[in-house]
Amino acid sequence: MNNRIQLLIVLKYIMEKSAESEPVSNADILSYLASKNIKPCKMTLIEDLKVIKKAGYDLITIKKGKTIITISLPSILIRQKQG
């Protein structure tokens, strides 16, 4: 699979499924990708998360036995045209 598509799928998953009260782990993300017939490796996921952070998304990482990731939207939102 194209790495750019995987990156977008990871971003979409984090935005839809995580919150401060309900964070997602790297294992959750890897399981989700596997359910979409994508075979990611842990290092690819880590690189995807670095790119997402570099793009301006606020990822909060907490390490407690496993890495937990939450996300908040960047300060600039893109609005879709209506109509």
C-alpha positions in Angstrom: 0.0 0.0 0.0 1.1 3.5 -0.7 2.6 5.0 2.5 0.8 8.3 1.9 -2.5 6.5 1.9 -1.6 4.7 5.1 -0.6 8.0 6.7 -4.0 9.5 5.9 -5.8 6.4 7.2 -3.8 6.7 10.5 -4.6 10.4 10.8 -8.3 9.8 10.1 -8.4 7.0 12.7 -6.8 9.0 15.4 -9.1 12.0 14.7 -12.2 9.9 14.8 -11.4 7.5 17.6 -9.3 9.3 20.1 -10.0 11.9 22.8 -8.2 12.9 26.0 -10.7 10.7 27.9 -10.4 7.9 25.4 -6.9 7.7 23.9 -5.8 5.1 21.4 -2.6 3.1 21.6 -0.2 2.2 18.9 -1.5 -1.3 19.1 -5.1 0.0 18.5 -3.9 1.7 15.4 -1.9 -1.3 14.1 -5.0 -3.5 14.7 -7.2 -1.1 12.8 -4.7 -1.0 9.9 -4.6 -4.8 9.9 -8.5 -4.9 9.7 -8.2 -2.8 6.5 -5.8 -5.4 5.0 -2.8 -3.1 5.5 0.3 -4.7 6.9 2.2 -1.9 8.7 5.2 -2.3 10.9 5.7 -0.5 14.1 8.5 1.7 12.7 6.3 2.8 9.8 3.6 3.8 12.3 6.2 5.8 14.4 7.3 7.6 11.2 3.7 8.4 10.3 3.1 9.9 13.8 6.2 12.0 13.4 4.9 13.4 10.0 1.5 14.1 11.6 3.2 16.0 14.4 5.4 17.9 11.9 2.2 18.8 9.9 1.0 20.7 13.0 -1.4 18.2 14.6 -1.1 18.2 18.4 -0.4 14.6 19.4 0.1 13.9 23.1 2.1 10.8 23.8 1.9 9.2 27.3 4.0 6.1 28.0 2.5 3.8 30.7 3.4 0.3 29.6 2.1 1.2 26.1 2.2 4.3 24.1 -1.1 6.2 24.2 -1.9 8.9 21.6 -4.5 11.6 21.6 -5.1 14.3 19.1 -6.5 17.8 18.9 -7.2 19.7 15.7 -4.6 22.1 14.4 -5.4 25.8 14.7 -6.3 26.0 11.0 -9.3 24.1 9.9 -10.2 23.4 6.2 -13.8 23.8 5.5 -15.5 21.9 2.6 -17.6 23.9 0.2 -21.3 23.4 0.6 -23.4 22.7 -2.5 
